[in-house]
Amino acid sequence: MEVTKAIVKRVSIRKWKSDAVEKEKIEAVLEAGRRAPSWGNVQPWRFVVVQDKEKIAKMAEASGGQDVVANAPVVIACCGVTGDFSRKLQRDALKSVIDVGAMEWTDDFLDNVVLESEMFAPYLSGEVAMTIKAAEQIMIAVAYMTIEAVNQDLGTCWVGATSGTEVHRILDLPKSWFVHDLLPMGYANQDPDPRPRKPGKELFFWEKVD
Ligand SMILES: Cc1cc2nc3c(=O)[nH]c(=O)nc-3n(C[C@H](O)[C@H](O)[C@H](O)COP(=O)(O)O)c2cc1C
């Protein structure tokens, strides 16, 4: 499917068929997330695919009882790891792109300018800055995943209204991870039109703001 068509076709799906989702399709969606760009190529995201009905029921409870979670055949817990923004791991990530020629940075520039600058290195600003930075990257990956889901004839609905702490406990996740949001996914049992958006004239500006 053309990307433009998939972008227009993607709408939040909140009613699901009970059909199971093929593993290859779930893998294709995950792969789209893996291919997403990220700050310094840090890729601070982790994705936990949940199909167990009991766990899904508990995750729905942790999301204010939302049916979109409760009735989904698959729920992907979209998680982050702030530790990926440690000096060492951010350096390794940046090296991985420098080594393939993405940036012409010397080791000296990397070590003494980039990794010593708050503008480039969130670890210098502490845990909150690293969490925000990780959260931003997860959203990019999830956006890619929602588009690939359309390509796989699947529906998704981003669920940010969830208790990350509760979901973390339900899924018994590693201590260093945090849960950012959930992505229920499955075959749609509805076919909604695209939802309203602000008109371009309120949002787009060329050269100057009138
Ligand atoms: C970060 C984020 C969190 C969201 N959380 C929820 C949620 O908890 N429950 C829900 O039903 N929809 C949720 N949505 C879906 C939005 O309501 C939806 O994207 C918006 O109304 C536009 O509709 P559309 O996705 O169909 O275009 C969320 C969307 C985003 C991007």
Ligand as a Chemical Component Dictionary entry (heavy atoms), coordinates in Angstrom:
data_LIG
# 
_chem_comp.id                   LIG 
_chem_comp.type                 NON-POLYMER 
_chem_comp.pdbx_formal_charge   0 
_chem_comp.three_letter_code    LIG 
# 
loop_
_chem_comp_atom.comp_id 
_chem_comp_atom.atom_id 
_chem_comp_atom.alt_atom_id 
_chem_comp_atom.type_symbol 
_chem_comp_atom.charge 
_chem_comp_atom.model_Cartn_x 
_chem_comp_atom.model_Cartn_y 
_chem_comp_atom.model_Cartn_z 
_chem_comp_atom.pdbx_ordinal 
LIG C1  C1  C 0 -0.369 9.648  22.716 1  
LIG C2  C2  C 0 -1.790 9.263  22.481 2  
LIG C3  C3  C 0 -2.530 8.732  23.503 3  
LIG C4  C4  C 0 -3.846 8.323  23.280 4  
LIG N1  N1  N 0 -4.538 7.721  24.281 5  
LIG C5  C5  C 0 -5.783 7.236  24.034 6  
LIG C6  C6  C 0 -6.473 6.502  25.022 7  
LIG O1  O1  O 0 -5.997 6.309  26.137 8  
LIG N2  N2  N 0 -7.689 6.001  24.695 9  
LIG C7  C7  C 0 -8.263 6.172  23.464 10 
LIG O2  O2  O 0 -9.370 5.676  23.232 11 
LIG N3  N3  N 0 -7.617 6.864  22.496 12 
LIG C8  C8  C 0 -6.402 7.395  22.750 13 
LIG N4  N4  N 0 -5.708 8.062  21.763 14 
LIG C9  C9  C 0 -6.308 8.202  20.441 15 
LIG C10 C10 C 0 -6.749 9.632  20.138 16 
LIG O3  O3  O 0 -7.942 9.931  20.823 17 
LIG C11 C11 C 0 -6.940 9.764  18.621 18 
LIG O4  O4  O 0 -5.692 9.577  17.981 19 
LIG C12 C12 C 0 -7.488 11.127 18.205 20 
LIG O5  O5  O 0 -8.790 11.307 18.714 21 
LIG C13 C13 C 0 -7.562 11.260 16.687 22 
LIG O6  O6  O 0 -8.323 10.189 16.130 23 
LIG P1  P1  P 0 -7.689 9.164  15.096 24 
LIG O7  O7  O 0 -6.537 8.473  15.754 25 
LIG O8  O8  O 0 -8.798 8.220  14.768 26 
LIG O9  O9  O 0 -7.241 9.944  13.905 27 
LIG C14 C14 C 0 -4.421 8.500  21.993 28 
LIG C15 C15 C 0 -3.654 9.045  20.961 29 
LIG C16 C16 C 0 -2.359 9.406  21.196 30 
LIG C17 C17 C 0 -1.528 9.931  20.046 31 
# 
loop_
_chem_comp_bond.comp_id 
_chem_comp_bond.atom_id_1 
_chem_comp_bond.atom_id_2 
_chem_comp_bond.value_order 
_chem_comp_bond.pdbx_ordinal 
LIG C1  C2  SING 1  
LIG C2  C3  SING 2  
LIG C2  C16 DOUB 3  
LIG C3  C4  DOUB 4  
LIG C4  N1  SING 5  
LIG C4  C14 SING 6  
LIG N1  C5  DOUB 7  
LIG C5  C6  SING 8  
LIG C5  C8  SING 9  
LIG C6  O1  DOUB 10 
LIG C6  N2  SING 11 
LIG N2  C7  SING 12 
LIG C7  O2  DOUB 13 
LIG C7  N3  SING 14 
LIG N3  C8  DOUB 15 
LIG C8  N4  SING 16 
LIG N4  C9  SING 17 
LIG N4  C14 SING 18 
LIG C9  C10 SING 19 
LIG C10 O3  SING 20 
LIG C10 C11 SING 21 
LIG C11 O4  SING 22 
LIG C11 C12 SING 23 
LIG C12 O5  SING 24 
LIG C12 C13 SING 25 
LIG C13 O6  SING 26 
LIG O6  P1  SING 27 
LIG P1  O7  DOUB 28 
LIG P1  O8  SING 29 
LIG P1  O9  SING 30 
LIG C14 C15 DOUB 31 
LIG C15 C16 SING 32 
LIG C16 C17 SING 33 
# 
